Amino acid sequence: MKNRNYHSYTKEEFLEDAFFMEWVRDARPDAAAFWESWEAEGHGNVTVMREARGILEGIYGLERIQSPVAAKAEVWAGIQAGMQEQPVLVSTPLYRRFWYAAAAVIIPAAIIGGYYLFSDREKTFTTGNGEHLVVTLPDSSVVTMNANTTITYQKWSQEKREVWLSGEAVFEVRPSVKHLAAPFTVHAGEIDVEVLGTVFNIKNRRNKAEIFLQSGKVRVTELQKHTSVVLAPDQKANYESEKLQVVSVPANNTKAMAWRENKMELTNTSVKEIIETLQDQYGYTIVLQDSSIASKTIEGTLRLQNINSVMFELSAILNVTIEKHNDTLTFKNNGPRGY
């Protein structure tokens, strides 16, 4: 229903207005005629209206795809097991109604944060919820750390350069005069990655490891069975359940490193994967009241700058109500109708 007081609306009120949402979503001729005429009148809050429209267009631009029913139970069991093991670290408040978040000021895309502890022999750098940290190593190599990640290295020698990783980071390894002959090794749980000069991403979480090579060459070694594989650019090594597998990915693939731009590239991506990413980024425990949500997949781009904005988008895409109790977010299905 049209409201005669649109000239006094705030962004939040536009985001809640059913007639406004139908116009952005469905582009019905009558609604389009009304809003185009209203916009042309030059009201003082026309900029606010356009911002609200942009937010809704971003939400409605994402696509939902249903995964096979047979896989739901298995995926949901994996989610429950994984969530029980994750520590809960909270630093960002989440409001019950997520349209407030869509109207909030977005946190800058590149947050340089974290802290480090050091001594003469060891340095440790750690990031918290929602933080990124860029670290320059003694040989001028650069490490870009994702949220909830720790890297440690001891005093380097002429024979070796070693870094220990828990979490996720991009390494840009550069030979230096001082350490020119020393191999560069990253220890990530049950995986060692040895390089001489390259750019690659390592993700080491939930007893699984994923190494994506952007340029150069790396050797990935599984420590239990002492098996090794050599990756070429645009290849990825996955380690899980004591198995090491190499997968080729499309050239110029940006999915593995999209987190550096505070976004998640979704290509047939399950809700399970999205939930795990949000836990890694923000430290919340997330519970799905309806297990069928777990195996749904989404296409598009999900912006991760602000947890409240992410929850607002997911509530619309998945047709769920999201409730917060202490450090837990509960997704409740609203029924068969979507947006």
N, C-alpha and C positions, 0 to 999 in steps of 0.2 A: 504494500500500500504506500502511495506517495505521502510524503511528509511536507507540510508547508513551511517548515522551519529549517530547511537545509542550509540556509544562509548563515545559521548560527552553529552548525554541526562542527564537532571536533573530529579528528582522524578516527578516534575510537568509535564514535557514533556512526560514522560512515561504514566502518568495518562490521558493525552489527546490524545495519539497516538492510532488511530483506529485499526491498526494491532495488537498492544500490547493488547488492550482491548479485541479484538476478541479471541486472544489466551487464555487469562485468562477465558473468559466467555464460549467459545464454545469448546476449546481444539481440534481444527481441526488438523488432522495429519500433514499437510504442515506447519502450524504455530508452532506446537509443535516441529517439527524437526528443524525449523529455530532457535527458541528461546533456545532450549536445546543446540544446537551447539554454539550459541552466548554466552550463559552463561558459557559453558565449556572453551571458549577462554580466560577467566580471565581478562576481561576489568576492568579498574580502577573504574568504576561506577556500577559494578555488584551488590554491596550491595544495592545501591540506587534502582536498578531494582527490587531486591527481596522485598524491602520494599513496592514499588508501587504495586507489585503483591499481597502482603499480604493485602493491603488496598482494592484492587478490589475484592479479594476472599471473604473478609468479607462482602462487599456490595452485591455481587452476591449470597451469601449464604442465604440471607434473602428471604422469599417467600411472594408473594402477593396473597391475596384471596379476591374475590369480595363478598360483603355482599348483601342481598336481596335488590332489587331496591325499594321496597315499603317503606323501612325505611329511604331512603336518605333525603327526605324533612324534616322529623321530627328531624333527627340528626343534619342537617345543621342549623335548627332554634335554636336548643339548643346551638350550637357553637356560633352563632352570639350573642345570649343573654348573654352567659357567658363571651365572650370577651369584651363586652361593659362595664361590671362591674369591670374588672380587672385593677388595677393600673399598669402603665408602669414604670418599674425601669430598667434602662439600665446601665450595667457596662462592657459588653464585645462587642467590635466592630465586625461586621459581614461583610465580603467582598462580593462583588457582585458575584464573581466566587469562588465557594466553594472548588475547588481542591487545592487552596492555603492552606485551613484549613487542608486538609488531609496531607499536607507536613509539617505542623507546629509542633512545639514541644508541646506535650500533657500536659495539666495542671495536676499536681499530683492528683491521685485518691482521696486521703483523704485530704481535705483542712480544716485546723483548723483556722476558722476566726470568724467574727462577733464582737459584742461588747456587753457590759452590762452596765446598769445604776443601781445604788443602793443607798439605804439609810439604816438607822437602821431597818426599818420595811418592806422594799420591794426591791426585786432584779428583774431586767428584762434583759433577754438575747435575742439578735436579730441577725439573719443571713440575709445577702443580697443575690444578684444574684449569683448563682453557689457556695455558701459557705456551708460548714458543720461545726458544732461546737459541741464539746463534753463538757458537763457540769456535774460536780460532785456536788450533792446536799448535804445539811448538814448531812443527815443520811447515806452518802456514796452511795446512789443510783446514777445511771449514766443515763444521757439523751443525746442521739445523735440526734441533730437537723438537719433537711433537710434545703434546701435553702428557703429564704423568710418565715421564721418561727420565732415566738416570744413565749417565755415562761416567766411567772412571778410567783413569790411566795413571800408571806409575811413571817414575822418571825413566825417560827413554835412553837407550844406549846406541852405539853405532851399529849394533847387530839387529835390533828389532824395534818396531813401533807397534804397540798394542793398546787397544781400547776395549773396555767391557761395556756392553749395552744391555739395558733392560727397558723395553718400551719400543719406541719407533724414532728413527732419525734418518736424515739424508746426509751422506758423506761425500764431500768433494775433495778427493785425495790428490795432493800435489807434491811432487818430489821437491826436496830442498837440498841445498848444498851440504848442510850438516848431516842429513840423514838420507843422502841420495841412494846408498846401497842397501839400506835397511828395508825389509819387507814391511808392509802395513797390514796388520791383522785386527779384525773386529771379532770379539768373542760374544756370541749371542746365545746363551743357554747351551744347547747341545750342538750348536753350529759354529764353525769358524769360517770367516770370510777373509781371504788374503788377496790384496791388490797391490799394484805398482803405481797406478795413476788412473783415476776413473771417477765417475759420479754414479752413486747407487743408493737405493733406499733399503733399509732393513727394518722389519717389523718383528718383534720378539715378544709375544703376549700369549697367555693361556696355553703354555706348553707347545706352541706352534711358532714357526718362523717362516717369513716370506722375504726373499731378497729379489729386488727388481733392479736390473742394470740399465742405466740410461746411456752410458758411453764407457769405452775402455774394455777391460777384461778383468774378471774376478774368478777365483777358485773357491768353491764352497765345499767344506768338508764336514761330514757327519761324524761326530767324535766316537760314538759307540761302536759302529761297524767300520770306521775309518774309510768310508767311501767318499769319493770326491767327484764333482762335476765342474766344468768350466763354462761360464756363461758368456755369451756374446751380447752386444747391445740389443735391447728390446726382447730380452729373455728374462724369465722369472723362475726362481727355484723355490719350491714349497717343501717344508719339512713338517711332518705330523706323524705321530705313532711310529717313530723310528723309520719312516720312509722318506726318502729324498727324491723329488720329482722335478724335472725341468719342463717349463711350459713357455712356448713362444707367444708373445702378445703383439697386437698390431703396432706397426711403426708409429712413432710419435705419440704413443699412448700416454695419457696424462693422469690416468686414474690413480696409480700407486702414489704419486707425489702431489695429488690435488690438495692434501691437507695443508701444505705450505701456504696455500692461498685461502685457507679457512673454508674449504668447501669439500663436498663429497660427490664424486661423479657416479651416478647410479645407472648401471647397465644390467638390467635383470637382477637387481640387487634385492635380497630378501630383507624383510623387517628384522630378522635375527641379526644380520650383519650391521644394519643401521643402529640397532640397540647396543651392540657391542662397541661400535665406534663412539656412541654417546657416553657410554660408561668409561671408555678410555679417556675421552676428552674432559668430562665433567665430574666423574666419580659417583654418579647416582646409581642406586639399584632400581631396575625397571622390571615391573611385573605385568604380564599380559593376562587379564582376566579371561579372555577368550583365546584359546590356544591356536585357533585358525588364523589369527592375525600374523602369527610368527612366520608362516611360509608365503605370505603375500610378497610380491615383488614390485619394485617401483623403478621407473625410468625418469631420468632428468638430472638436475643439479640441486643438491641440498646445501644451502649456506649454513656454515657452522659458527659464524662470528658470535652468536648469542644464543644460549640454550633456550631462552624464552621464545625467541622467534622460531627456532627449530620445532619446539613443541607445538606452537601455534600452527605451523604448516602441517605437521604430522597429524594433528587432531582433525584437520579438514580433509587431508588426503585419505586417511584411514577410516574416517567417520567414527571417531572415538572421542570419549571424554577423558581427559587426563587429570588425575587427582594426585596431590602431593600430601604425604603424611611423613613428617620428619625427613628422612633421607631417601624415601622410596617414592617412585612415581608409578601409579597404577593406570594402565590403559583399559578403559571400559568401552565395550562395543555399543554403539548407539542403535544398531539394528541393520537391516538390509539396505537402507537407503544411503547413498553417498552424496557427494556434492554434485 
